Amino acid sequence: MGSVNLPCFPRSSYGGKCVLPHRRFHFLSTTGSLDLVDFIIQKTRMVDSFQLKYRSSHKTRLRLVVARTAKPLTEELVEGKDLNSATSGNSIRAKFLNFYAARGHKLLPSASLVPDDPTVLLTIAGMLQFKPIFLGKVPREVPRAVTSQRCIRTNDIENVGRTSRHHTFFEMLGNFSFGDYFKLDAIKWAWELATVEYGLEADRLWISVYKDDDEAFSIWHDEIGVPVHRIQRLGEEDNFWTSGVTGPCGPCSEMYYDFHPERGHSHADLGDGSRFIEFYNLVFMQYNRRDDGSLEPLKQKNIDTGLGLERMARILQQVPNNYETDLIFPIIKRAAELAKISYETVDEPTKINLRIIGDHMRAIVYLVSDGVLPSNIGRGYVVRRLIRRAVRTGRLLGIKGNGMGNLEGAFLPILAREVVKLSTNIDSEVKSKASWIIEELEREELRFVMTLERGEKLLEQMLSDAFSSATVNGSIPCISGKDAFILYDTYGFPVEITQEVADERGVTIDMDGFNVEMENQRRQSQAAHNTVKLSVENGAELMEDIPETEFLGYNTLSSKSVVQGILSDGKLVSQVSKGNDVEVLLDRTPFYAESGGQIGDHGFLCVQSGDSRKAVIEVKDVQKSNNIFVHKGAVVEGVIEAGDEVEAEVDAKLRQLAKVHHTSTHLLQAALKKVIGQETSQAGSLVAFDRLRFDFNFNRPLKEDELLEIELLVNKWIGDATLLETKVMPIADAKKAGAIAMFGEKYGEQVRVVDVPGVSMELCGGTHVNNTAEIRGFRIISEQGIASGIRRIEAVAGEAFIEYVSTRDNYMRKLCSTLKVNAEEVNSRVNNLLKDLREARNEISAARAKAAKYKASSIVNEALTIGSITKIRVLVENMDDVDADALKSAAEYLVKTLQDPVAVILGSCPDDKRVCLAAAFSPTVVSLGVEAGKFIGQIAKLCGGKGGGRPNFAQAGGTEPRMLALALDKARAELTSLLSEKV
């Protein structure tokens, strides 16, 4: 008999017995041969012995006994011993994709987390990449598709770790029909997938349908056989999908798994998270909602579904939440090790923090891998917020430094390595970018730790202010909700820590105010990031009958074309006359439309009438929408009409400038990878007629010798006079050949590859030179940082290069003439002049300081004396026109001369637009709680300015000299009053 090696299945809720779902396994027989065994359960709920049948070459029957003491499968999974089992996350994903691929669905890759859709910040749903198809803007390439889509949602971030199912990063498995199959097939396949492929028990599955969707109800009940009591009709809020106020919409049906069927079906609430989990959502996109709210049937009915991978893993692996599946738990376990705790033994709040880290680390790694780097705007802010939340949560857990003894180190890179290990079947590119991702996370974490420390100092300041305010008002010390939120949002300071520290000091927190600030941010986040807008736009309706434009521009710069449509002010018109702006749609065109960073061509459209011109349109821009080219310009002569035949002529000189700069961009990227590392990647580009701009991921400014090496490399390749090769091939073949993709571009099955043999190979639809020698020369004109981790190079090539060098040479000639030196001596001569200038300025500054001190000595006797026991000297005076540095010297001189205890406030107006203020307080004054920095800031506001500094010395400025006298009078009165109270 063959010996069987089976995974140990978890106990079910049926009296602690083991339940083995129907599925296939492989086993090794005693002869060493691999047989396919088809295990079928025969009524196994209430027994410990399972009678199993299998088919093999030996036609033998096998009886398998499962012991009550079998180790739970989840323990094996989290230990990493059985990650390829039938219930592993990888297996669940593969089964879904294979199931639908076998039913005619095209298996498509996950889209990037950075969507092409400008209406959303990040990819938040599996259907997002198909939005243009659902809108009818682009034709379907396949009738049905299946994907495993990486998604990011942060609108419910406060629920992450606290509930069993909320995540920022998750995988959505989806099958899609574009006008092909509809409800019946979608429902039948969903049921078959759940009950046969995944082996879920039918009587544990509940269904929800839209309240008016009798068709779906009938299919579930009559065709599938789901009992009426396990089908619930829900309202529009729960079971009617909409993309917005208008646009495609339709009812949906959801599948739920019941963890506790013993509770019965009476009054069952599908929203009860302790009993049910929704795991599969089927959207029946069958209507279009009009502006008046009415529904009209769509010409093409679509299916959009989503099955949560993490949720299905939780069900099949039978763990209490999504986090304890093999998809996430290895990260949690590693975090616990760094914190020197055990997930199994800690309390629930600590488990929540570990789950937050496990979730956030996945989101962080995949976002950075897709080119989203930390910043303070847009997507960069999302990833920065997640990183900061993970870091501060790690601190709450007690992770110090890197958690492995290096107190100055970072722990996120260690956890990132765990995410990378799990990434193979999610995104294969993550491993190739691992070193770069880890470097970026280490840099951001260490930077944030410094920010967190500043937050701690700010909290101390807030506590001090709370005590001061309470003393004045006779109230209980309290930190405002707004201040607590600033600590939380700007400095990443957990409100829990703020509360704890405040409690120790006897200060309360306005938590109501804090919650109001949090809710305002949450609303903004939800409004900005959690809606996929689908609407039938006017442009789509206007161009409904316009065929795609045939692009001829790779081979010619002129063509005879026919006007397919004319738009003026966004409206379709029959003709446009001289002096008006116009947008012209042609059947074929040599004009390149803006894409891939390259701007659109310029040129002319001429309409001939016999031997004379009927109309001339000057084209200043070309855009495209769904492969329809829109030629934008102005009618400079005559009248153009729909149906006219035109002579389309591209400006050859400008096209050549664009070609030169586009090929130079490819050479620049190749040189960057060679000089600073292959891991650098493009983050944006502009190919214009007069210059090129290239944004790339890198964490520091480039050195002068690196920039020089890059320039030399590009110019060498130009001088090599290499012929370029362009080919059209399947995208899979292009990637195998080593071609790299241009940032932000979406590619079809067939792609155009531009190859500079031995130098660069990229997927690119742009226009290029035939030979690198056409570029003539290349020069970098600037290199700068534009965001955290993003650098930008601007450069010129071709004619723009020659013009740039010529202009700079002319400047140098003039400079040499002015300085009366040769070009080689300019640097030395300028350095000498700068040295002389610094010395002269230092002499002037010293003279001003000396004059200010002399003037200060004349007002020493103007100081007032306050107090009877402790006598404090107070001096507040106007120093006329001395500058800020001299004012500082005078204030320090007076404090030293008058001796402790003393308080000095000085003001001046260096010119008719500026005010300077300085405050110098001796140690005794500071010990009384009177600080220079706080005091001078309030006085500066009267002069239209601000300022601050240390408790013993501070400076401020203003823009209203006319207010200086009033400000000094107020300073004298308030300082005298304040010190009188103290002594």
GUBA-569677 format. One record per residue (C-alpha): z, x, y. Coordinates in steps of 0.25 Angstrom, whole numbers, padded with zeros to 4 digits, always signed. Layout:
N
ZXY
...
//
This chain:
983
+0000+0000+0000
-0003+0005+0014
+0009+0009+0022
+0010+0003+0036
+0014+0009+0049
+0017-0002+0059
+0024-0003+0072
+0037-0010+0072
+0036-0023+0079
+0046-0029+0088
+0056-0040+0085
+0052-0053+0090
+0060-0064+0096
+0060-0072+0083
+0074-0069+0077
+0072-0054+0079
+0061-0053+0068
+0049-0044+0069
+0035-0051+0073
+0022-0043+0069
+0010-0049+0077
-0003-0050+0071
-0011-0037+0073
-0018-0025+0066
-0012-0012+0062
-0017+0001+0055
-0009+0006+0044
-0010+0019+0035
-0011+0017+0021
-0005+0026+0010
-0019+0032+0008
-0020+0036+0023
-0031+0026+0026
-0030+0018+0039
-0031+0003+0036
-0032-0009+0046
-0021-0019+0043
-0021-0033+0048
-0007-0037+0048
-0005-0052+0049
+0008-0059+0050
+0012-0070+0041
+0023-0078+0047
+0033-0067+0051
+0042-0073+0061
+0055-0075+0054
+0054-0064+0043
+0055-0049+0043
+0045-0047+0033
+0030-0049+0037
+0019-0052+0027
+0007-0044+0032
-0007-0044+0027
-0017-0033+0029
-0031-0029+0025
-0034-0015+0020
-0043-0008+0010
-0031-0010+0000
-0030-0026+0002
-0015-0024+0001
-0004-0033+0006
+0007-0027+0014
+0021-0032+0017
+0028-0026+0029
+0043-0027+0032
+0047-0026+0047
+0062-0022+0047
+0071-0028+0057
+0075-0014+0062
+0061-0010+0066
+0061-0003+0079
+0055-0011+0091
+0041-0008+0094
+0045-0006+0109
+0054+0005+0106
+0043+0013+0099
+0033+0010+0110
+0042+0015+0121
+0045+0028+0113
+0030+0030+0113
+0029+0030+0097
+0020+0018+0096
+0011+0017+0109
-0001+0014+0101
+0005+0002+0093
-0001-0012+0093
+0008-0016+0104
+0007-0004+0113
+0001-0006+0127
-0011+0002+0124
-0013-0007+0112
-0012-0020+0120
-0022-0015+0130
-0032-0010+0120
-0031-0024+0112
-0034-0032+0124
-0046-0023+0129
-0051-0023+0115
-0049-0038+0112
-0058-0042+0124
-0068-0030+0122
-0071-0036+0109
-0074-0049+0116
-0084-0044+0125
-0076-0039+0136
-0080-0027+0143
-0069-0017+0143
-0067-0012+0158
-0058-0001+0163
-0046-0004+0172
-0050-0004+0187
-0042+0006+0196
-0029+0001+0202
-0036+0003+0215
-0046-0009+0216
-0059-0010+0223
-0055-0023+0228
-0050-0021+0243
-0042-0034+0242
-0031-0028+0233
-0024-0015+0234
-0023-0012+0219
-0028-0018+0206
-0019-0029+0203
-0026-0037+0192
-0036-0034+0181
-0047-0043+0187
-0048-0035+0200
-0059-0027+0196
-0067-0039+0192
-0065-0046+0205
-0079-0044+0210
-0084-0051+0197
-0075-0062+0198
-0080-0065+0213
-0094-0064+0208
-0097-0052+0218
-0102-0043+0207
-0109-0047+0194
-0101-0045+0181
-0105-0033+0173
-0098-0039+0160
-0095-0053+0157
-0081-0050+0152
-0071-0038+0153
-0058-0033+0149
-0049-0023+0156
-0035-0017+0156
-0032-0016+0171
-0022-0007+0178
-0015-0016+0189
-0005-0014+0200
+0004-0024+0207
+0015-0022+0216
+0018-0036+0221
+0030-0038+0212
+0035-0024+0212
+0049-0028+0213
+0048-0035+0200
+0044-0023+0192
+0054-0018+0182
+0062-0031+0185
+0054-0041+0177
+0048-0038+0163
+0033-0039+0168
+0031-0035+0182
+0023-0022+0185
+0016-0014+0196
+0006-0008+0186
+0001-0016+0174
-0011-0017+0165
-0019-0030+0165
-0028-0032+0153
-0039-0042+0156
-0051-0049+0151
-0061-0054+0161
-0073-0064+0160
-0083-0064+0171
-0090-0078+0169
-0090-0076+0154
-0079-0082+0145
-0069-0091+0151
-0056-0099+0147
-0058-0101+0132
-0061-0087+0129
-0051-0081+0138
-0040-0089+0132
-0044-0088+0118
-0045-0073+0119
-0032-0072+0126
-0025-0079+0115
-0032-0071+0104
-0028-0058+0111
-0014-0062+0113
-0011-0068+0099
-0021-0060+0090
-0023-0047+0097
-0009-0045+0102
-0002-0054+0091
+0006-0062+0101
+0012-0075+0094
+0005-0087+0098
+0017-0095+0100
+0023-0085+0110
+0011-0087+0119
+0012-0097+0131
+0000-0101+0140
-0001-0105+0155
-0013-0112+0161
-0016-0118+0174
-0011-0132+0176
-0025-0138+0177
-0032-0129+0167
-0034-0138+0156
-0045-0130+0150
-0036-0118+0148
-0025-0127+0143
-0034-0133+0132
-0039-0119+0128
-0025-0114+0126
-0021-0126+0118
-0033-0131+0111
-0041-0119+0108
-0029-0108+0107
-0019-0118+0102
-0007-0115+0111
+0003-0126+0111
+0004-0135+0123
+0018-0131+0125
+0014-0116+0127
+0004-0119+0138
+0009-0121+0152
+0001-0126+0164
+0005-0119+0176
+0001-0121+0191
-0008-0113+0200
+0002-0103+0204
+0004-0098+0190
-0010-0101+0183
-0021-0102+0193
-0027-0088+0198
-0032-0087+0212
-0038-0075+0219
-0034-0080+0233
-0036-0092+0242
-0051-0093+0237
-0059-0087+0226
-0059-0086+0211
-0047-0093+0204
-0044-0100+0192
-0033-0105+0182
-0026-0095+0173
-0019-0095+0160
-0008-0086+0155
-0002-0082+0142
+0013-0080+0140
+0021-0073+0129
+0034-0080+0125
+0045-0071+0122
+0055-0082+0119
+0047-0093+0111
+0061-0098+0106
+0064-0104+0119
+0054-0115+0116
+0043-0121+0125
+0050-0131+0132
+0051-0128+0147
+0045-0114+0145
+0043-0107+0158
+0031-0097+0157
+0037-0090+0170
+0050-0086+0162
+0048-0071+0161
+0060-0070+0151
+0051-0078+0141
+0037-0077+0144
+0027-0067+0149
+0013-0069+0154
+0004-0059+0148
-0011-0064+0149
-0017-0072+0161
-0031-0078+0160
-0037-0082+0173
-0049-0092+0173
-0056-0089+0185
-0065-0102+0186
-0063-0106+0201
-0066-0102+0215
-0057-0107+0226
-0064-0111+0238
-0058-0110+0253
-0054-0124+0252
-0046-0122+0240
-0055-0129+0230
-0059-0123+0217
-0074-0122+0212
-0078-0116+0199
-0083-0102+0198
-0097-0100+0194
-0092-0089+0185
-0078-0091+0178
-0070-0079+0175
-0059-0074+0166
-0048-0065+0172
-0036-0061+0163
-0025-0052+0163
-0015-0048+0151
-0004-0039+0156
-0003-0027+0146
+0012-0024+0149
+0015-0039+0146
+0008-0039+0133
+0014-0025+0129
+0028-0031+0132
+0025-0043+0123
+0020-0035+0111
+0030-0024+0112
+0041-0034+0114
+0049-0027+0125
+0056-0035+0136
+0047-0031+0147
+0034-0024+0151
+0041-0011+0154
+0046-0008+0141
+0032-0008+0134
+0025+0005+0131
+0017+0004+0143
+0028+0006+0153
+0041+0010+0145
+0037+0025+0143
+0038+0027+0158
+0051+0019+0159
+0057+0028+0148
+0053+0041+0155
+0059+0036+0168
+0072+0033+0161
+0072+0047+0155
+0071+0053+0169
+0082+0044+0174
+0090+0048+0161
+0092+0034+0157
+0088+0025+0146
+0080+0012+0148
+0086+0005+0136
+0101+0007+0141
+0100+0006+0156
+0103-0007+0164
+0092-0017+0169
+0091-0012+0183
+0088+0002+0178
+0078-0003+0168
+0071-0010+0180
+0070+0003+0187
+0064+0010+0175
+0054-0001+0173
+0050+0000+0188
+0047+0015+0186
+0040+0012+0173
+0031+0002+0180
+0029+0009+0193
+0025+0022+0187
+0013+0016+0180
+0008+0010+0193
+0010+0023+0200
+0003+0032+0190
-0009+0022+0189
-0010+0020+0204
-0010+0035+0207
-0020+0037+0196
-0030+0027+0203
-0029+0035+0216
-0018+0027+0223
-0009+0037+0230
+0004+0035+0237
+0003+0031+0252
+0008+0021+0262
-0003+0011+0261
-0011+0003+0251
-0011+0007+0237
-0004+0020+0240
+0008+0012+0245
+0008+0004+0232
+0009+0017+0224
+0019+0024+0233
+0028+0012+0233
+0028+0012+0218
+0031+0027+0217
+0042+0025+0227
+0048+0014+0219
+0047+0022+0206
+0054+0034+0213
+0065+0026+0219
+0067+0018+0206
+0068+0032+0199
+0079+0036+0208
+0087+0023+0205
+0086+0027+0191
+0092+0040+0194
+0079+0049+0191
+0082+0062+0199
+0070+0070+0203
+0060+0071+0191
+0071+0066+0182
+0070+0079+0174
+0079+0088+0182
+0070+0091+0194
+0077+0084+0206
+0066+0087+0215
+0055+0082+0205
+0048+0068+0204
+0050+0059+0192
+0037+0050+0194
+0028+0061+0188
+0036+0061+0175
+0035+0046+0174
+0020+0046+0178
+0017+0055+0166
+0022+0044+0157
+0013+0034+0164
+0001+0044+0162
+0005+0045+0147
+0003+0029+0146
-0010+0029+0154
-0020+0033+0143
-0025+0018+0140
-0022+0013+0154
-0030+0023+0163
-0035+0036+0156
-0037+0043+0170
-0022+0043+0173
-0020+0055+0163
-0030+0063+0170
-0024+0061+0184
-0010+0062+0179
-0007+0076+0186
-0011+0070+0199
-0004+0057+0198
+0009+0065+0194
+0008+0074+0206
+0006+0062+0215
+0018+0055+0210
+0027+0067+0211
+0022+0070+0225
+0025+0055+0229
+0038+0054+0223
+0044+0067+0229
+0039+0062+0243
+0045+0049+0241
+0059+0055+0236
+0059+0061+0250
+0056+0048+0256
+0067+0041+0248
+0077+0052+0253
+0072+0048+0268
+0075+0034+0264
+0089+0038+0260
+0091+0044+0274
+0086+0032+0281
+0095+0023+0273
+0107+0031+0278
+0102+0029+0292
+0101+0014+0289
+0115+0014+0284
+0120+0021+0297
+0112+0011+0306
+0118+0000+0298
+0132+0005+0301
+0129+0007+0315
+0123-0007+0317
+0135-0013+0310
+0145-0006+0319
+0138-0011+0332
+0136-0025+0327
+0149-0027+0319
+0141-0031+0306
+0140-0026+0292
+0131-0014+0290
+0117-0018+0285
+0104-0012+0282
+0093-0021+0286
+0083-0026+0275
+0071-0020+0283
+0078-0006+0283
+0081-0007+0268
+0066-0011+0266
+0062+0001+0274
+0070+0010+0265
+0064+0003+0252
+0050+0002+0257
+0047+0014+0265
+0057+0024+0259
+0057+0018+0245
+0072+0016+0245
+0077+0006+0235
+0085-0005+0242
+0095-0004+0230
+0098+0010+0234
+0099+0005+0249
+0109-0006+0245
+0117+0004+0236
+0118+0014+0247
+0121+0004+0258
+0132-0003+0249
+0139+0010+0248
+0139+0012+0263
+0144-0003+0266
+0130-0007+0271
+0122-0020+0267
+0107-0022+0265
+0100-0034+0271
+0093-0037+0258
+0087-0050+0263
+0080-0042+0274
+0076-0032+0263
+0070-0043+0254
+0062-0049+0266
+0056-0036+0268
+0053-0034+0253
+0047-0048+0252
+0038-0045+0264
+0033-0033+0257
+0031-0040+0244
+0022-0051+0251
+0014-0041+0257
+0012-0034+0244
+0008-0046+0236
-0001-0051+0247
-0008-0037+0247
-0008-0033+0233
-0007-0044+0223
-0020-0053+0225
-0034-0050+0219
-0042-0058+0230
-0055-0064+0224
-0063-0072+0234
-0077-0077+0235
-0081-0070+0248
-0091-0074+0258
-0099-0061+0255
-0100-0064+0240
-0105-0078+0243
-0115-0073+0253
-0121-0062+0244
-0120-0071+0231
-0135-0072+0230
-0138-0058+0235
-0142-0048+0224
-0137-0034+0223
-0143-0024+0231
-0152-0013+0224
-0148+0001+0229
-0159+0010+0231
-0152+0021+0239
-0151+0032+0228
-0166+0034+0228
-0171+0029+0242
-0167+0027+0256
-0177+0016+0259
-0182+0003+0253
-0188-0010+0255
-0178-0021+0253
-0176-0036+0255
-0165-0042+0263
-0157-0051+0254
-0147-0056+0264
-0142-0054+0278
-0128-0055+0284
-0123-0056+0298
-0109-0058+0301
-0106-0059+0286
-0115-0071+0285
-0128-0072+0277
-0140-0075+0287
-0155-0075+0287
-0158-0065+0298
-0151-0056+0308
-0158-0051+0321
-0157-0039+0330
-0143-0035+0335
-0135-0041+0324
-0127-0034+0313
-0132-0038+0299
-0130-0035+0284
-0142-0035+0275
-0143-0037+0260
-0155-0030+0253
-0160-0032+0239
-0161-0016+0238
-0157-0005+0247
-0157+0010+0249
-0144+0009+0258
-0132+0014+0251
-0120+0005+0253
-0106+0010+0256
-0099+0014+0243
-0092+0025+0236
-0087+0030+0249
-0102+0032+0255
-0105+0024+0267
-0117+0015+0267
-0131+0020+0272
-0137+0017+0286
-0151+0014+0289
-0161+0003+0292
-0167-0010+0287
-0181-0013+0293
-0189-0026+0291
-0204-0024+0293
-0213-0035+0298
-0227-0030+0296
-0228-0017+0304
-0216-0020+0313
-0201-0021+0311
-0195-0034+0310
-0180-0029+0309
-0172-0017+0308
-0157-0016+0303
-0149-0004+0305
-0140-0002+0293
-0126+0004+0296
-0119+0001+0284
-0121-0003+0269
-0111-0010+0261
-0111-0017+0247
-0104-0028+0240
-0107-0030+0225
-0120-0022+0226
-0125-0030+0238
-0128-0020+0249
-0125-0024+0263
-0133-0017+0274
-0125-0018+0287
-0132-0015+0300
-0138-0021+0313
-0152-0027+0316
-0158-0018+0326
-0171-0024+0326
-0177-0038+0323
-0172-0048+0313
-0169-0046+0298
-0170-0058+0289
-0166-0061+0274
-0178-0058+0265
-0183-0047+0274
-0189-0034+0268
-0183-0022+0274
-0185-0007+0273
-0171-0001+0271
-0170+0013+0276
-0157+0021+0274
-0154+0032+0284
-0158+0044+0276
-0150+0054+0285
-0137+0046+0283
-0139+0044+0269
-0140+0059+0267
-0127+0061+0274
-0120+0051+0265
-0126+0058+0252
-0122+0071+0257
-0108+0067+0259
-0107+0059+0246
-0111+0071+0238
-0102+0080+0246
-0090+0070+0242
-0093+0072+0228
-0093+0087+0229
-0080+0086+0238
-0073+0079+0227
-0078+0089+0216
-0073+0100+0225
-0059+0094+0227
-0057+0092+0212
-0061+0106+0210
-0052+0112+0221
-0039+0103+0221
-0040+0097+0207
-0047+0087+0198
-0036+0077+0200
-0040+0074+0214
-0048+0061+0216
-0056+0054+0226
-0048+0043+0235
-0059+0039+0244
-0071+0044+0251
-0081+0041+0262
-0096+0046+0262
-0101+0045+0276
-0113+0051+0283
-0105+0060+0292
-0094+0064+0282
-0087+0062+0269
-0073+0059+0266
-0066+0061+0253
-0052+0056+0250
-0045+0062+0237
-0031+0062+0230
-0023+0075+0234
-0009+0077+0237
-0010+0088+0248
-0019+0093+0259
-0030+0103+0254
-0029+0117+0258
-0039+0124+0267
-0044+0133+0255
-0045+0120+0246
-0054+0114+0257
-0062+0126+0258
-0064+0127+0243
-0068+0113+0243
-0079+0115+0254
-0084+0127+0247
-0085+0120+0234
-0093+0108+0240
-0102+0117+0248
-0105+0126+0235
-0109+0114+0228
-0118+0110+0239
-0124+0123+0239
-0127+0122+0224
-0137+0112+0227
-0134+0104+0215
-0143+0092+0211
-0135+0079+0210
-0136+0070+0198
-0134+0055+0198
-0133+0046+0186
-0130+0032+0182
-0122+0031+0169
-0111+0023+0163
-0097+0025+0170
-0091+0029+0157
-0101+0040+0155
-0099+0045+0170
-0084+0046+0168
-0086+0054+0155
-0095+0063+0162
-0084+0066+0172
-0089+0058+0184
-0078+0053+0194
-0078+0040+0201
-0078+0038+0216
-0065+0032+0222
-0065+0017+0224
-0078+0015+0217
-0080+0004+0206
-0090+0008+0195
-0099+0000+0185
-0103+0003+0171
-0114+0012+0177
-0111+0022+0187
-0119+0032+0196
-0114+0047+0194
-0117+0057+0204
-0116+0071+0198
-0116+0085+0206
-0117+0093+0193
-0106+0102+0190
-0098+0097+0203
-0096+0082+0204
-0099+0069+0196
-0095+0056+0202
-0098+0041+0200
-0105+0038+0213
-0114+0028+0219
-0116+0035+0232
-0128+0043+0237
-0129+0058+0235
-0137+0070+0238
-0147+0075+0228
-0143+0090+0229
-0129+0095+0234
-0137+0104+0243
-0141+0092+0252
-0126+0092+0257
-0128+0106+0264
-0113+0108+0267
-0099+0102+0266
-0087+0103+0275
-0073+0097+0274
-0069+0092+0288
-0055+0087+0285
-0045+0085+0274
-0032+0076+0276
-0023+0067+0269
-0025+0052+0271
-0014+0047+0262
-0004+0052+0252
-0011+0060+0241
-0025+0057+0248
-0033+0068+0255
-0046+0066+0263
-0057+0076+0265
-0068+0073+0275
-0081+0082+0275
-0095+0083+0279
-0108+0087+0272
-0122+0088+0275
-0127+0086+0289
-0113+0082+0293
-0108+0095+0288
-0118+0103+0296
-0115+0095+0308
-0100+0097+0306
-0101+0112+0304
-0110+0113+0316
-0101+0105+0325
-0089+0114+0321
-0097+0127+0323
-0100+0122+0337
-0085+0120+0340
-0082+0134+0335
-0092+0140+0344
-0086+0133+0356
-0072+0137+0352
-0076+0152+0350
-0083+0151+0364
-0070+0145+0370
-0061+0155+0363
-0071+0167+0365
-0069+0171+0350
-0078+0171+0338
-0077+0160+0328
-0069+0170+0318
-0058+0172+0329
-0056+0157+0333
-0044+0155+0324
-0037+0167+0329
-0040+0164+0343
-0035+0150+0342
-0022+0154+0334
-0019+0164+0346
-0021+0153+0356
-0012+0144+0348
-0001+0154+0348
-0002+0156+0363
-0001+0141+0365
+0011+0140+0356
+0018+0151+0363
+0015+0145+0377
+0020+0132+0372
+0033+0138+0367
+0035+0145+0380
+0033+0132+0388
+0043+0124+0378
+0053+0135+0380
+0052+0134+0395
+0053+0119+0395
+0065+0119+0386
+0072+0130+0395
+0069+0121+0407
+0074+0109+0400
+0087+0116+0397
+0088+0120+0411
+0087+0106+0415
+0097+0101+0405
+0107+0111+0410
+0106+0104+0424
+0110+0091+0418
+0122+0095+0409
+0132+0090+0420
+0125+0076+0419
+0132+0073+0405
+0142+0062+0404
+0155+0063+0397
+0159+0052+0387
+0173+0050+0380
+0187+0054+0383
+0191+0061+0371
+0177+0065+0365
+0169+0069+0378
+0154+0067+0375
+0144+0072+0385
+0132+0063+0387
+0119+0067+0394
+0107+0059+0396
+0096+0064+0405
+0082+0064+0409
+0075+0078+0408
+0062+0074+0415
+0050+0080+0410
+0054+0089+0399
+0047+0088+0385
+0054+0084+0372
+0057+0099+0367
+0063+0102+0380
+0071+0090+0380
+0076+0093+0366
+0080+0107+0371
+0088+0101+0383
+0095+0091+0375
+0100+0102+0365
+0104+0111+0377
+0112+0100+0383
+0120+0097+0370
+0123+0111+0368
+0127+0113+0383
+0136+0100+0384
+0142+0103+0370
+0147+0093+0359
+0149+0081+0361
+0137+0078+0369
+0125+0068+0369
+0112+0071+0377
+0100+0062+0379
+0088+0068+0387
+0075+0062+0391
+0062+0066+0397
+0048+0063+0401
+0038+0074+0398
+0027+0066+0404
+0024+0052+0408
+0022+0047+0394
+0033+0053+0386
+0048+0052+0385
+0057+0062+0378
+0071+0060+0373
+0081+0069+0367
+0096+0066+0362
+0106+0077+0358
+0119+0073+0353
+0130+0083+0349
+0138+0082+0335
+0150+0075+0341
+0141+0064+0346
+0133+0063+0333
+0146+0062+0326
+0149+0049+0334
+0137+0042+0328
+0128+0044+0340
+0115+0050+0335
+0104+0056+0344
+0092+0051+0335
+0096+0036+0335
+0100+0036+0350
+0088+0043+0356
+0079+0033+0348
+0084+0021+0355
+0083+0027+0368
+0068+0032+0365
+0064+0017+0363
+0067+0014+0378
+0056+0025+0381
+0046+0019+0371
+0049+0029+0361
+0057+0033+0349
+0064+0045+0342
+0076+0050+0334
+0081+0063+0328
+0094+0069+0323
+0108+0063+0326
+0111+0075+0336
+0097+0076+0342
+0085+0067+0344
+0072+0066+0352
+0064+0054+0356
+0051+0051+0364
+0046+0039+0372
+0033+0035+0379
+0039+0028+0392
+0045+0038+0402
+0048+0027+0412
+0059+0023+0402
+0066+0036+0401
+0076+0034+0412
+0081+0021+0406
+0081+0026+0392
+0090+0038+0397
+0100+0028+0404
+0101+0020+0391
+0103+0032+0383
+0114+0037+0392
+0121+0023+0392
+0120+0021+0377
+0124+0035+0374
+0136+0034+0383
+0141+0021+0378
+0139+0025+0363
+0147+0038+0364
+0158+0031+0373
+0160+0021+0361
+0161+0033+0351
+0171+0041+0360
//
